[in-house]
Amino acid sequence: MQVDYKPASEQVLKANKGISVQKLLNIAGSFMLLGLLISIFTVPFSLNEELQLYYDNRLVLKGEKLEEFLSFVVAAGFAYFMLVRLYFTQRRLFYIFLWLILIDSIIMVFLLYGSH
């Protein structure tokens, strides 16, 4: 008995690129900022001693506090997405910004400690 061998047909395999790291970081940043914005509405909900859900009107952000929080979210979002973009385009400038943030944070620790 003789076996008849046939060559296998050539198949071209395409590599699945998937999602880039930059896109993943941008999606994660979007979810973090969305979570911060949702916290405006969810913080007033709390649990009491009997584990019952209640709404505390004292914790609702209003007026100036709301403006401050929204300006923080906008500034944090701008800084995050700017740093992600710089990391993938101009890495040296990215590290310079990180050093500036580090130095500013250390200075703020001493300024805030001295004011109390």
N, C-alpha and C positions, 0 to 999 in steps of 0.2 A: 504494500500500500504506500502510495506516494502522497506527501502533503504538498498542497499547492499554496505557496507563500505569496501574499500580496503586500506590496509596500504600503505602509500607513500613509494616509493622506496628510499633507502638510497643513498644520493649523498654526495660525499666527495668534500668539497670545498677547493680549494688550495688558499692560500693567495698569491696575486701577490706582490712579493717583490719590484718590480720596480727598481729604481736606488738608489744607496747609496749616502750619502752626500759627501763622499770622491770622488766618481766618478763624481758627479755633479760639485764639486769645481775644479777638474782637467779639465773637459770640459770647464768650465767658464774661467779658466786660459789659456787654449789653444786658446780660442777665443780672449782673451785680448792680448796675445802675437801676434797672427795672425793680429789683428787690428793694433798693433804697427808696425809690419813689412809692412803692406799695406800702412801705413801712409808715408813711404819713397816715394811712388809713387804718393800719392794723395795730399800731402801738396802743391806742386807747382801749383795746380789748384786753382784759386781764382775767385771771382766775382768783377767786377768793379762797378762804380757808376750807370751805366745803367743796372745792374744785368746781364751782359754778362759774360759768362765763358771764362777765358783766362788762358794761361800757362805762369808762371813767371820763367824763367831760373835761376834767382838769388836765388830762394828758393830750388833748387835741391841740395840734399846732395851729396857731392863728396869728395873723398880722405879721409883726416884725420877725417873730421866731420862724414862721413859715418861709418868709423871704430869705432869712439867713440860711435855713436848711436847703432851700432850692438853689441858692447861690453856691453852697458847698457842693451839692450834687453836680451842678454844671461844671464847676471848677475841677472837681475830682474826675469827672468824665473826660473833660478836655485834657487834663494831665495824663490820664491813663492811655487814651487813644493816641495822644501825641508820642508818649514813650514807646508804645507798641510800634508805631510807624517808624520812629527813629531807630529802634532796635534793628529793624529789617532793612533800613535804607542807609543810615549813617551811624554806625555802631559807636564810633569814637565820640560823637556828640551825645549819644545816649548815655555813655558812661560819665561824661562831664556833667550832664544834668543830674545823674544819680549822686555824684559827689556833692553837687550844690545842694541837693535836697538833704543829704546827710549832714552837711555843715549847718544848714539852716535849722534842722531838727535839734542838733546839739545846742545851738545858740538859744533856741526857744526854750529848751529845758531849763537853762540857767536864768533866762529872763522871767519865765513863769515862776520858778522857784524863788527868785529874789522878790517878786511882787507879793508873796504871801507871808 
